[in-house]
Amino acid sequence: MERLLSHEKAPPKGLLRVSATLGFGRTQLSPLISKFVRQHPQVDVQLQLSVNPPVLKDDSFDVCFQFDRRQMRE
């Protein structure tokens, strides 16, 4: 994300809606989002963490991180 934004001339701004699983969101995404928001103060990030991932058919999120548990067991 940082690499893509570094080529833009105008600073990013607006709302970024992110959904992730509870554990991944807490351990991996939260620190990255915190750093990102400090570097881009005009971006508001809404992070929703959940054990049950949301339905991806609606337009509620811009980015969703989900994992297939069946593949993780193999």
C-alpha positions in Angstrom: 0.0 0.0 0.0 2.8 2.4 0.9 4.5 1.7 -2.5 1.4 2.5 -4.4 0.7 5.7 -2.5 4.3 7.0 -2.8 3.7 7.6 -6.6 0.7 9.8 -6.0 1.2 13.5 -6.0 -1.8 14.4 -3.8 -1.8 13.0 -0.2 -4.4 10.3 0.3 -7.5 11.3 2.2 -10.9 9.8 3.0 -12.3 6.7 4.6 -10.7 3.3 4.3 -13.0 0.5 5.6 -11.0 -2.7 6.6 -12.3 -6.0 7.9 -10.1 -8.8 9.3 -10.2 -11.8 11.5 -9.7 -11.1 15.2 -6.2 -12.6 15.7 -4.7 -11.4 12.4 -6.2 -7.9 12.8 -4.8 -7.5 16.4 -1.4 -8.8 15.8 -0.6 -7.9 12.2 -2.9 -5.1 10.9 -3.3 -2.8 14.0 0.4 -1.9 14.1 0.5 -1.3 10.4 -2.7 0.8 10.3 -1.4 2.8 13.2 1.8 3.6 11.4 -0.2 4.3 8.1 -2.5 6.8 9.8 0.4 8.7 11.4 2.0 9.0 8.0 -1.3 9.9 6.3 -3.4 11.9 8.8 -6.1 12.8 6.2 -7.1 9.1 6.0 -9.6 7.7 8.5 -9.4 3.9 8.9 -12.3 1.9 10.3 -11.1 -1.5 11.3 -13.7 -4.2 12.1 -12.3 -7.3 13.7 -14.5 -10.4 13.9 -14.3 -14.1 14.4 -17.0 -14.5 11.7 -16.0 -12.8 8.4 -18.6 -10.6 6.8 -20.5 -11.4 3.6 -18.4 -10.0 0.8 -21.3 -9.4 -1.6 -22.2 -6.1 0.0 -20.1 -2.9 -0.3 -19.4 -2.5 3.4 -15.6 -2.8 3.2 -12.8 -1.6 0.9 -10.4 -4.3 2.1 -11.2 -7.7 3.7 -8.6 -10.1 5.1 -10.0 -13.7 5.3 -8.4 -17.0 5.6 -9.6 -20.5 4.6 -9.3 -22.6 7.7 -9.5 -25.8 5.7 -6.2 -25.0 3.9 -4.5 -24.0 7.2 -5.1 -27.5 8.6 -3.4 -29.3 5.8 
